[in-house]
Amino acid sequence: MKNYCSRIIDRLRVLKEVRNPADLFLFLRMFLFALAVPFLLRLKLSTLQSLLEPAKPSPEPEPLTVRRISTSVDRVIRFAQPLFRSICLTRGTILYYFLRRAGLNVSLCFGIGNIKGNFIGHCWVVRDGAPFLEAVDPRSYYKVMYSIPQSAPASVALN
């Protein structure tokens, strides 16, 4: 019972961080999008790319807009984490979708790595050729297998 109550309290703390109606609206849009991510990722990658890409390009966003999107994504993940089987796929897809619509030129990378004898996948956002909004650089652990927008074919060999 205590564990259940602490999870509810943690979620209420996340909601309390949302300070104004615009941030609440962004949080709700991201939360609903996050619920759709597991279904989106069952589509062919080319179909997924066409759904994630904005219809028309936007001008480069202000740094404050990028920070607002990043903060809101982190809140959504903290709020609904038990709902998601793969945090990186959900986080990366939400970040990519909302950052692209805000006008930031980013890519969504899907990689695989051989970690302690197990093949493990990871998803992350890239800006200007480097991982963006990642605590640890995933490139030393994972080889990019596919990216959106699709880049040149990646080598499949793993270390």
C-alpha distance (Angstrom), angle and dihedral (degrees) to the residues before:
residue distance angle dihedral
M1 . . .
K2 3.81 . .
N3 3.82 91.3 .
Y4 3.81 90.7 51.2
C5 3.80 91.8 49.2
S6 3.80 92.7 47.9
R7 3.83 90.4 52.8
I8 3.80 90.5 52.6
I9 3.80 90.7 48.2
D10 3.82 90.5 49.6
R11 3.81 90.6 52.1
L12 3.80 91.7 48.5
R13 3.82 89.1 52.0
V14 3.79 89.8 54.1
L15 3.81 91.0 51.4
K16 3.79 90.5 47.4
E17 3.82 88.7 59.5
V18 3.81 89.6 64.0
R19 3.80 100.2 94.2
N20 3.82 107.6 179.2
P21 3.82 140.7 26.9
A22 3.82 93.7 -104.4
D23 3.81 91.4 55.3
L24 3.80 90.7 45.5
F25 3.80 90.7 51.9
L26 3.82 90.8 49.1
F27 3.82 90.5 47.5
L28 3.83 91.5 51.4
R29 3.82 93.1 47.1
M30 3.80 90.2 50.1
F31 3.79 92.5 46.2
L32 3.81 91.8 52.7
F33 3.80 90.5 45.8
A34 3.83 89.6 49.8
L35 3.80 89.6 55.5
A36 3.81 88.7 55.6
V37 3.83 95.4 48.6
P38 3.85 96.5 87.2
F39 3.81 89.3 54.5
L40 3.81 93.6 44.1
L41 3.80 91.1 52.8
R42 3.80 90.8 58.7
L43 3.81 89.7 65.7
K44 3.79 124.9 92.7
L45 3.80 108.9 -84.0
S46 3.81 91.9 -117.7
T47 3.82 90.0 54.0
L48 3.79 90.8 46.2
Q49 3.79 90.2 52.0
S50 3.81 92.4 51.7
L51 3.82 90.6 50.5
L52 3.81 94.9 46.9
E53 3.80 97.2 46.1
P54 3.81 116.6 89.5
A55 3.80 116.9 -115.0
K56 3.79 92.0 -124.8
P57 3.79 131.5 15.3
S58 3.80 119.1 -104.3
P59 3.79 127.1 -149.3
E60 3.81 117.8 -93.6
P61 3.82 109.0 -76.1
E62 3.78 127.0 -123.7
P63 3.84 115.3 -98.8
L64 3.81 88.1 -114.2
T65 3.82 90.1 60.1
V66 3.81 91.3 51.3
R67 3.81 90.5 48.9
R68 3.83 90.8 48.0
I69 3.82 91.0 52.3
S70 3.80 92.7 46.1
T71 3.80 92.6 48.7
S72 3.79 92.1 48.2
V73 3.82 92.3 49.7
D74 3.79 90.2 52.0
R75 3.81 89.8 50.1
V76 3.80 92.1 50.7
I77 3.80 91.1 50.2
R78 3.82 92.4 48.5
F79 3.80 91.5 45.6
A80 3.80 97.8 49.2
Q81 3.81 104.4 21.7
P82 3.83 97.1 129.1
L83 3.82 88.9 57.9
F84 3.80 93.6 61.3
R85 3.77 123.2 75.3
S86 3.78 92.9 -166.6
I87 3.79 116.2 34.0
C88 3.81 95.9 -173.2
L89 3.81 93.6 52.6
T90 3.78 91.9 49.0
R91 3.80 95.0 42.8
G92 3.80 94.2 44.4
T93 3.80 94.3 46.9
I94 3.81 93.5 48.1
L95 3.81 92.0 46.5
Y96 3.79 92.2 48.1
Y97 3.81 94.5 47.2
F98 3.80 96.1 48.2
L99 3.81 97.4 37.5
R100 3.82 91.4 50.8
R101 3.79 90.9 50.2
A102 3.79 89.4 49.3
G103 3.83 88.3 55.6
L104 3.80 102.3 -103.2
N105 3.80 115.2 141.7
V106 3.82 102.4 -129.4
S107 3.80 137.3 143.8
L108 3.80 130.7 -142.8
C109 3.80 112.7 -133.1
F110 3.79 127.8 -161.1
G111 3.77 114.7 -163.5
I112 3.76 142.2 171.3
G113 3.77 130.5 -149.8
N114 3.77 139.3 -176.6
I115 3.80 102.2 -123.0
K116 3.82 114.7 179.7
G117 3.80 91.0 -25.4
N118 3.82 95.2 -47.8
F119 3.79 126.3 106.3
I120 3.79 107.1 -127.7
G121 3.79 128.7 179.8
H122 3.78 128.5 -142.2
C123 3.79 136.6 -177.9
W124 3.81 127.0 -153.9
V125 3.79 143.2 159.9
V126 3.83 121.4 -110.4
R127 3.80 128.1 -157.6
D128 3.81 123.5 -177.3
G129 3.81 90.7 -7.1
A130 3.82 96.0 -55.1
P131 3.81 133.4 92.7
F132 3.79 109.9 -89.4
L133 3.81 124.9 -146.0
E134 3.81 92.0 -2.6
A135 3.81 122.1 136.9
V136 3.84 91.5 -148.8
D137 3.80 127.9 27.1
P138 3.83 103.7 -109.1
R139 3.80 94.2 -163.6
S140 3.79 92.4 84.2
Y141 3.82 89.8 58.6
Y142 3.81 105.3 29.9
K143 3.77 135.3 49.1
V144 3.82 114.9 -142.2
M145 3.80 109.6 -114.9
Y146 3.80 98.8 172.2
S147 3.76 137.7 0.4
I148 3.78 136.3 -167.4
P149 2.92 115.8 -108.0
Q150 3.76 85.6 38.9
S151 3.77 113.6 -113.7
A152 3.76 130.7 -171.9
P153 3.82 113.2 -46.7
A154 3.77 113.2 -81.7
S155 3.77 125.0 -133.2
V156 3.79 112.8 -103.6
A157 3.81 96.8 -150.5
L158 3.79 114.2 114.5
N159 3.78 127.1 -159.7
